[in-house]
Amino acid sequence: MHQEIYDACDTIIHHEDAFIDLAFQMGPIEGLTADEVKQYIRYIGDRRLMQLGLQPKYGTSDNPLPWMDVMLNAIEHTNFFENRATEYSRAATTGTWEEAFEGAVFSTENPPSARDAA
């Protein structure tokens, strides 16, 4: 069972890497690089493995993007005038995962480069 969890984690990280490569194919975002995001994904992977009582696998004991936890765990605020709670850290979503990724191809083999897009 432990090996299956490690294998699933490897698959997830492989897919995340492919998505990050796609998102950053035109270059870094100001203050954020693809490598930093990939290290953050591995940091989260190690944290989840430890929460399951398993040994970390990716060697990222220090959070490479400490501000990310603050953004993802933002405080819920109440709109003063409408007295309605608004969570700034979560967006409302509809649909299914199948619809969201319909026709998508995730692969790190021969990813398009910024030169190809120009």
N, C-alpha and C positions, 0 to 999 in steps of 0.2 A: 504494500500500500504506500509506503514512504516513497519508493521509487516512482510510482505513478504520480504522486504529488509533485516531485521534483521535475518529472517529464512535462507535466501540465504547466508548471511555472516556466520552464524553458520555452515551451510553445508560445505562451502568452508574451514573454519578453521578446521573442523573435517577431511576433506580430506587432508589438509596440514599436520595435526598432524600425520595421518597415513603414509604419505610419509616421513615425518621427522623421525618417528620411524623406518621405513624401512631403510632409508639412514644411520641412526646411530646405527643400531642393533649390530654392532661389536664394538661399543664404540665411545667415542668422538673423534673429530678431534682436533689436537693440537691447543689450543686457542679458541675452539668453542664447545659448548655442544648442545645437542638436546633441552634442556630447554631454552637456550638462543635464538635459532632459533624460537621456539614456541612463546616465548615472543615477538620477533620481528614481527612475523606474526600477533599477536594480536595488537601490536602497529600500524601496517599498517592498520589493520581492523578498529581500532578506528579512524585513520586519514581519511580513506575513508568515514566512516559514518559521520564524522564532515563536510567533503567536500560536502556531500549531505544534510547538514543542520540538521542532526540527532544527537542525544546524543550518546557519546561513550558508548560502552558496556563492554569492556574488562579490563578497569582500568589500561591501560599502557600508561600513559601520557609522560613518559621519554623513549627515544629511547634506548633500551638495546644494540644495535649494531650500534653506530653512524658511524662507518667506512663503514657500508654496503651502506648507501646513497651515499657516495663518490664513491664506486665501481660501483654502479648501474647507476650513473649519470656522468660517466667519460667523459672527454673532447674528442672531435673528433680531431685526429691528421692527418696531411698530410705527406705521405711518400715523403721525400725530393727528392729522385732520380726519382721516378715515377710520382710525383706531383698528386697523387691519394689519396683521403681521405679514412681513415680507422677508423671505430668506434671500439674502444677496448671494449666498454661496451655492444655491441650487437653481437650476432652470427647470421649468415645466417641460415635460417631454410627452410626446404621443407616438403611437406606432409601435412597431416591433423591431428587434435587432435585424431580422431578415430584411425588412424594408429599408432600414438605415444603410445596410451594407450590400444591397442588391447590386450585382454586377461589379462589385469591388474586387480587385486582385491585390493580395498582400504578398509581396515577395521582396527580399533584399537582393535577389540575383539581378544583376544588370539594372540597377535603379536609374531612372533618367537623371541626367545631370542638368545643372543650370544652363550649360551651353546648348543642350538639346532643346530646351524650352525657348531659347531666343530665336 
